[in-house]
Every structure is written in C-alpha cells, then in structure tokens.
Amino acid sequence: MTKLTLERVAELAGVSRSTASRAINGQDGVRPEIRRRVLDVVEITGFVPHAAARSLAGQRSNILGLAIRQTTEQVFSDPFFAGLVQGISGACNAQDQTLSLFLLQSADGEDRLPVRMLRTKLVDGLIVTATFTDDPLVWQLSESGIPFVMVGEAGQPDLSSVEADNDGGAALAARHLLELGRRHMATVTGPLRNSAAARRLLGFERALAAEGVPLDPRLVAEADFTEEGAYAATVQLLDGAPDAIFAASDRMGVGVMRAVKDAGLHVPDDVAVIGFDDLSPALETEPQLTTVRQEVAQLGTVAVDLLLERVRTPEVPPRRVELPTTLVVRGSTVPTAQREVLVR
C-alpha cells in the first residue's frame, strides 16, 4: 500500500499542500471550514503527520477535542449535550481554540480513540463526558499521556474534573417534597453505573433519611436518562402508589409525568413530580416541571479552563470543581396559588 502523504491529503481536501500543512499544524491563516475539511480527511484516512517536525517547531495545534460516549442521535436530541457544547464552544472561541467533536458510539471506536490522538497529535487535549465509573476510556487516556478533563466524576480523585453538586441538588428535591407533606416518595434514577445518577440517588435517599422518612427500595426504579425509559419505569412504580416521584433528569421527568397522567392521576395533586437539569423539557410539560437547576453551559466553560491549564502547565496538580445547584419550583409540585409561600 502506498504511504499516504501530505500532498495526497491536500488533494483529497481540495487545497494546496501549504494550506493542508497549516491546517494540520494549527497555524493561523486558514478559514475554519477549510481547517475542518482537512482534518476530516486526516481523520478518515488515518494520515499521521510528522510529529517530530511539529515538536521541533514547538507548536501546539490549538485544537481541543470533546469526546462524548453517545450516538449521534442521542447527542443531538438531548438538550444537556446542546448546552454543554454551547459552553465549550463559546469558551474555545474566547481563547482562540478550535473544537473537534468525537462521538464514541461503537466498541471499535472506543478502542481506537486514545491511540489515534496520541499518534497524530491533532488535539492538544480532550474534554471527556463521564459515563460509567469503570469506563476503560479513562484508563486508556491516562496511559496515553494526553491531557484530559472529565465533565462528571470518573471515580478517580487524581483527575481534573468539573461536575454539578449532584448530591446537594437531589437533597434540595427531597427537602422540597418533604415540605409539601409528601412521605411516600419514589425515584426514577439514571443508570447507576453513571456517577451523576448514583450521586443523585444517594443525595435524595440521605436527605429523606435525615428527616426520618426512609426511601422504600421498592420505589426505586433504574432507567436510562430517556423519556421512554422513565415512562416504563414509572408504570411499574405506580403500583406502589407513591405521592411524589423524583426523576434524575428533566427528560425523564417528562416521561414520568406522561405515565402518571396516562394512569388517570393528576400532577401535582395525586403525584408531585420533580426533575433535574432545568433545561428546555422542563418548560414543555403541563404543568411545567419543578426541577433542580445545574448550569450546564458553565460546566463546559470550566472544563475548557481546566483543560488549558493541564495543557499549558502540566505540573499543576489536578483540580476538581463542583458547581452549585438550585431549586426551581413550578407547577408539577406546587400549584401557582401556593408557590409564593414556599419559594423564599
């Protein structure tokens, strides 16, 4: 097989050799759409730039990667990722960085990503959305030597990361429901291998226990952060006649409310419902969804700051940043007439 050359990459991208070189090396004077086209060719063909030459030139690519372990459909249908990408891209633009998105949607792709990043030096570092606490990608990236930052907890204290106060936010939800006089509460969690889902369950359970209202294990249902998954889980939970349900995300809250209504029950009179995120789905229900707000775009902004810190000063110890959460009370827990009394 003929060795792929820079000239061939330039030909495939429809640019000159010098333009292709500047695009790959992160130099100025290349329009973003041209740079993206060249880098797409590099990605598809597996072209390996001469890393030694770039090292001698002392240049960084000024490209940061965002790796999300989801399918394209999941990423573009979930408002959480839209908000996160908005925050990351805004911070990259403000700091003259180019953002490259990697969707890790197959086992084959998962295995190749760290090796590809190490081999090509196309990105200076990666922002990785945490999924499972035992995710092998974290170990692979640690071994590769690529600077990276987690959005969410990875189960390793020696990594830079940013996340919302998931425990505290879930506790806000529990205390709010207790204030309303609810005592027979249920929760629909995300996948409990996911650190955010596990911490939200823990925070909710502990806050209830602190007030002498233990969470019945039979009223805990694990789902998958989707509306459909939450709907199916809620159908089962309703057999236990809960008077309130805490959903681990707003999308799941929508599914919970739909299942409650399909069962002939009324929100919030029969069952109060509360979500987590405060994203667009919370405003699309009737009544609107009470939720715990996390600053999703700010997660992205802080992640970029942490990553550039790792890239520019690797000797600095890793940092973990936790962003506060707040309660947003709406009609799914408190009718309008009562809301002013409870919101202080």
SEFIGU-369043 format. One record per residue (C-alpha): residue number from 1; residue in three letters; x negated, y, z. Coordinates in steps of 0.2 Angstrom, whole numbers, plus 5000, padded with zeros to 4 digits. Example, Ala and Ser with C-alpha at 12.3 -4.5 7.8 and 13.67 -1.06 7.14 Angstrom:
[1 ALA [4938 4978 5039]]
[2 SER [4932 4995 5036]]
***
This chain:
[1 MET [5000 5000 5000]]
[2 THR [4993 5017 4995]]
[3 LYS [4989 5028 5010]]
[4 LEU [5001 5042 5012]]
[5 THR [4993 5059 5010]]
[6 LEU [4997 5077 5014]]
[7 GLU [4999 5080 4996]]
[8 ARG [5012 5067 4995]]
[9 VAL [5021 5074 5010]]
[10 ALA [5021 5091 5002]]
[11 GLU [5028 5084 4985]]
[12 LEU [5042 5075 4994]]
[13 ALA [5047 5090 5004]]
[14 GLY [5046 5101 4988]]
[15 VAL [5032 5113 4995]]
[16 SER [5014 5117 4992]]
[17 ARG [5000 5107 5001]]
[18 SER [4996 5123 5012]]
[19 THR [5014 5126 5017]]
[20 ALA [5016 5107 5022]]
[21 SER [5000 5109 5032]]
[22 ARG [5005 5125 5041]]
[23 ALA [5022 5117 5045]]
[24 ILE [5015 5101 5052]]
[25 ASN [5002 5111 5062]]
[26 GLY [5015 5123 5069]]
[27 GLN [5007 5139 5061]]
[28 ASP [5016 5155 5058]]
[29 GLY [5022 5160 5040]]
[30 VAL [5034 5145 5037]]
[31 ARG [5053 5148 5037]]
[32 PRO [5062 5137 5050]]
[33 GLU [5072 5127 5036]]
[34 ILE [5056 5123 5027]]
[35 ARG [5047 5118 5043]]
[36 ARG [5061 5106 5047]]
[37 ARG [5061 5099 5029]]
[38 VAL [5043 5095 5030]]
[39 LEU [5044 5087 5047]]
[40 ASP [5059 5077 5042]]
[41 VAL [5048 5070 5028]]
[42 VAL [5034 5066 5041]]
[43 GLU [5047 5058 5052]]
[44 ILE [5055 5047 5038]]
[45 THR [5038 5042 5030]]
[46 GLY [5028 5039 5046]]
[47 PHE [5014 5051 5040]]
[48 VAL [5000 5053 5053]]
[49 PRO [4992 5070 5052]]
[50 HIS [4973 5071 5056]]
[51 ALA [4974 5073 5074]]
[52 ALA [4956 5076 5076]]
[53 ALA [4956 5091 5065]]
[54 ARG [4970 5099 5074]]
[55 SER [4961 5096 5091]]
[56 LEU [4946 5105 5084]]
[57 ALA [4957 5119 5079]]
[58 GLY [4963 5120 5097]]
[59 GLN [4981 5122 5091]]
[60 ARG [4997 5116 5098]]
[61 SER [5012 5113 5087]]
[62 ASN [5024 5125 5097]]
[63 ILE [5037 5111 5094]]
[64 LEU [5046 5104 5109]]
[65 GLY [5057 5088 5107]]
[66 LEU [5073 5084 5115]]
[67 ALA [5077 5065 5117]]
[68 ILE [5094 5060 5121]]
[69 ARG [5099 5042 5123]]
[70 GLN [5116 5043 5115]]
[71 THR [5123 5040 5097]]
[72 THR [5126 5055 5086]]
[73 GLU [5144 5053 5088]]
[74 GLN [5143 5054 5107]]
[75 VAL [5131 5069 5107]]
[76 PHE [5142 5080 5095]]
[77 SER [5158 5075 5104]]
[78 ASP [5153 5078 5122]]
[79 PRO [5153 5096 5127]]
[80 PHE [5140 5093 5140]]
[81 PHE [5127 5090 5127]]
[82 ALA [5133 5105 5117]]
[83 GLY [5130 5116 5132]]
[84 LEU [5113 5108 5136]]
[85 VAL [5107 5110 5118]]
[86 GLN [5113 5128 5119]]
[87 GLY [5102 5132 5134]]
[88 ILE [5087 5123 5127]]
[89 SER [5088 5131 5110]]
[90 GLY [5090 5148 5117]]
[91 ALA [5075 5146 5129]]
[92 CYS [5065 5139 5115]]
[93 ASN [5069 5154 5104]]
[94 ALA [5065 5166 5118]]
[95 GLN [5047 5158 5120]]
[96 ASP [5043 5155 5101]]
[97 GLN [5045 5137 5102]]
[98 THR [5054 5126 5088]]
[99 LEU [5066 5112 5095]]
[100 SER [5066 5095 5087]]
[101 LEU [5081 5083 5092]]
[102 PHE [5078 5064 5094]]
[103 LEU [5094 5053 5097]]
[104 LEU [5089 5036 5104]]
[105 GLN [5103 5026 5098]]
[106 SER [5095 5009 5095]]
[107 ALA [5083 4997 5104]]
[108 ASP [5071 4998 5090]]
[109 GLY [5071 5017 5090]]
[110 GLU [5068 5017 5109]]
[111 ASP [5053 5007 5107]]
[112 ARG [5045 5017 5094]]
[113 LEU [5048 5035 5100]]
[114 PRO [5034 5036 5113]]
[115 VAL [5021 5028 5101]]
[116 ARG [5026 5040 5087]]
[117 MET [5025 5055 5097]]
[118 LEU [5008 5050 5104]]
[119 ARG [5002 5046 5086]]
[120 THR [5007 5061 5076]]
[121 LYS [5006 5075 5089]]
[122 LEU [5021 5083 5081]]
[123 VAL [5028 5089 5098]]
[124 ASP [5019 5097 5112]]
[125 GLY [5031 5089 5125]]
[126 LEU [5048 5081 5127]]
[127 ILE [5064 5085 5137]]
[128 VAL [5072 5069 5141]]
[129 THR [5090 5067 5147]]
[130 ALA [5091 5054 5161]]
[131 THR [5102 5040 5159]]
[132 PHE [5098 5024 5169]]
[133 THR [5086 5024 5184]]
[134 ASP [5077 5009 5177]]
[135 ASP [5076 5016 5159]]
[136 PRO [5060 5009 5151]]
[137 LEU [5058 5025 5141]]
[138 VAL [5052 5034 5157]]
[139 TRP [5038 5022 5160]]
[140 GLN [5033 5022 5141]]
[141 LEU [5032 5041 5141]]
[142 SER [5022 5041 5157]]
[143 GLU [5010 5029 5149]]
[144 SER [5009 5039 5133]]
[145 GLY [5002 5054 5141]]
[146 ILE [5015 5065 5133]]
[147 PRO [5020 5080 5144]]
[148 PHE [5039 5077 5148]]
[149 VAL [5053 5083 5159]]
[150 MET [5069 5075 5164]]
[151 VAL [5086 5083 5164]]
[152 GLY [5093 5072 5178]]
[153 GLU [5085 5061 5191]]
[154 ALA [5074 5047 5184]]
[155 GLY [5071 5038 5201]]
[156 GLN [5053 5044 5201]]
[157 PRO [5048 5058 5213]]
[158 ASP [5031 5061 5203]]
[159 LEU [5040 5068 5188]]
[160 SER [5046 5086 5184]]
[161 SER [5065 5086 5183]]
[162 VAL [5080 5098 5184]]
[163 GLU [5097 5092 5189]]
[164 ALA [5113 5099 5197]]
[165 ASP [5117 5096 5215]]
[166 ASN [5127 5081 5212]]
[167 ASP [5129 5076 5230]]
[168 GLY [5134 5093 5236]]
[169 GLY [5146 5095 5221]]
[170 ALA [5155 5079 5225]]
[171 ALA [5156 5084 5243]]
[172 LEU [5165 5100 5238]]
[173 ALA [5178 5090 5229]]
[174 ALA [5181 5078 5244]]
[175 ARG [5182 5093 5256]]
[176 HIS [5194 5102 5244]]
[177 LEU [5206 5087 5243]]
[178 LEU [5205 5084 5262]]
[179 GLU [5210 5102 5264]]
[180 LEU [5225 5099 5254]]
[181 GLY [5230 5085 5266]]
[182 ARG [5226 5070 5254]]
[183 ARG [5220 5055 5263]]
[184 HIS [5222 5040 5251]]
[185 MET [5209 5045 5238]]
[186 ALA [5202 5036 5223]]
[187 THR [5187 5040 5211]]
[188 VAL [5183 5035 5194]]
[189 THR [5164 5035 5193]]
[190 GLY [5152 5036 5178]]
[191 PRO [5140 5021 5175]]
[192 LEU [5132 5018 5192]]
[193 ARG [5115 5015 5184]]
[194 ASN [5116 5033 5179]]
[195 SER [5108 5043 5193]]
[196 ALA [5121 5058 5192]]
[197 ALA [5136 5046 5193]]
[198 ALA [5128 5036 5208]]
[199 ARG [5125 5053 5217]]
[200 ARG [5142 5059 5214]]
[201 LEU [5150 5044 5221]]
[202 LEU [5138 5045 5236]]
[203 GLY [5142 5063 5240]]
[204 PHE [5160 5060 5238]]
[205 GLU [5160 5045 5250]]
[206 ARG [5149 5053 5263]]
[207 ALA [5160 5069 5264]]
[208 LEU [5175 5058 5267]]
[209 ALA [5167 5048 5280]]
[210 ALA [5161 5063 5289]]
[211 GLU [5179 5068 5291]]
[212 GLY [5184 5050 5297]]
[213 VAL [5193 5046 5280]]
[214 PRO [5183 5031 5273]]
[215 LEU [5184 5028 5254]]
[216 ASP [5193 5011 5251]]
[217 PRO [5181 5001 5239]]
[218 ARG [5197 4995 5230]]
[219 LEU [5200 5013 5225]]
[220 VAL [5183 5015 5216]]
[221 ALA [5183 5011 5198]]
[222 GLU [5167 5012 5187]]
[223 ALA [5169 5019 5169]]
[224 ASP [5158 5027 5156]]
[225 PHE [5160 5046 5155]]
[226 THR [5173 5045 5142]]
[227 GLU [5191 5049 5142]]
[228 GLU [5196 5032 5136]]
[229 GLY [5186 5023 5149]]
[230 ALA [5193 5034 5163]]
[231 TYR [5211 5031 5157]]
[232 ALA [5209 5012 5158]]
[233 ALA [5201 5013 5175]]
[234 THR [5215 5024 5181]]
[235 VAL [5228 5012 5176]]
[236 GLN [5221 5000 5187]]
[237 LEU [5218 5012 5202]]
[238 LEU [5236 5017 5201]]
[239 ASP [5241 5000 5208]]
[240 GLY [5234 5006 5224]]
[241 ALA [5245 5022 5225]]
[242 PRO [5231 5035 5228]]
[243 ASP [5237 5053 5231]]
[244 ALA [5221 5060 5223]]
[245 ILE [5208 5055 5211]]
[246 PHE [5190 5062 5209]]
[247 ALA [5183 5060 5191]]
[248 ALA [5164 5061 5188]]
[249 SER [5166 5072 5173]]
[250 ASP [5179 5083 5165]]
[251 ARG [5181 5072 5150]]
[252 MET [5185 5058 5162]]
[253 GLY [5197 5069 5172]]
[254 VAL [5207 5072 5156]]
[255 GLY [5209 5053 5154]]
[256 VAL [5214 5052 5172]]
[257 MET [5227 5065 5170]]
[258 ARG [5234 5056 5155]]
[259 ALA [5235 5040 5164]]
[260 VAL [5244 5047 5179]]
[261 LYS [5257 5056 5168]]
[262 ASP [5260 5040 5157]]
[263 ALA [5264 5031 5173]]
[264 GLY [5278 5043 5176]]
[265 LEU [5269 5053 5190]]
[266 HIS [5266 5071 5192]]
[267 VAL [5250 5081 5194]]
[268 PRO [5247 5088 5207]]
[269 ASP [5262 5084 5217]]
[270 ASP [5260 5065 5216]]
[271 VAL [5242 5063 5212]]
[272 ALA [5229 5078 5213]]
[273 VAL [5215 5076 5200]]
[274 ILE [5198 5084 5201]]
[275 GLY [5184 5083 5188]]
[276 PHE [5165 5088 5187]]
[277 ASP [5156 5100 5175]]
[278 ASP [5168 5114 5171]]
[279 LEU [5167 5113 5153]]
[280 SER [5180 5115 5139]]
[281 PRO [5190 5099 5143]]
[282 ALA [5195 5106 5160]]
[283 LEU [5205 5120 5151]]
[284 GLU [5213 5109 5139]]
[285 THR [5225 5100 5151]]
[286 GLU [5242 5105 5158]]
[287 PRO [5240 5109 5172]]
[288 GLN [5222 5115 5170]]
[289 LEU [5209 5104 5178]]
[290 THR [5201 5108 5195]]
[291 THR [5183 5104 5194]]
[292 VAL [5165 5106 5201]]
[293 ARG [5155 5118 5190]]
[294 GLN [5137 5114 5185]]
[295 GLU [5128 5127 5175]]
[296 VAL [5124 5115 5160]]
[297 ALA [5115 5128 5149]]
[298 GLN [5104 5133 5164]]
[299 LEU [5099 5115 5165]]
[300 GLY [5092 5117 5148]]
[301 THR [5084 5134 5151]]
[302 VAL [5075 5127 5167]]
[303 ALA [5070 5111 5158]]
[304 VAL [5061 5122 5144]]
[305 ASP [5052 5132 5158]]
[306 LEU [5046 5116 5167]]
[307 LEU [5040 5108 5151]]
[308 LEU [5030 5123 5145]]
[309 GLU [5022 5123 5162]]
[310 ARG [5017 5105 5160]]
[311 VAL [5010 5108 5143]]
[312 ARG [5000 5124 5147]]
[313 THR [4995 5119 5165]]
[314 PRO [4995 5100 5166]]
[315 GLU [4985 5101 5183]]
[316 VAL [5000 5109 5192]]
[317 PRO [5010 5096 5202]]
[318 PRO [5027 5090 5195]]
[319 ARG [5042 5100 5201]]
[320 ARG [5060 5095 5204]]
[321 VAL [5073 5109 5203]]
[322 GLU [5091 5107 5209]]
[323 LEU [5104 5119 5203]]
[324 PRO [5119 5123 5214]]
[325 THR [5137 5118 5210]]
[326 THR [5153 5127 5214]]
[327 LEU [5171 5123 5216]]
[328 VAL [5184 5129 5203]]
[329 VAL [5202 5127 5209]]
[330 ARG [5215 5126 5196]]
[331 GLY [5232 5118 5194]]
[332 SER [5228 5100 5194]]
[333 THR [5226 5101 5213]]
[334 VAL [5234 5117 5219]]
[335 PRO [5250 5125 5211]]
[336 THR [5247 5143 5207]]
[337 ALA [5258 5149 5221]]
[338 GLN [5247 5141 5234]]
[339 ARG [5230 5144 5226]]
[340 GLU [5226 5161 5234]]
[341 VAL [5227 5154 5251]]
[342 LEU [5214 5140 5248]]
[343 VAL [5202 5150 5237]]
[344 ARG [5191 5161 5248]]
***
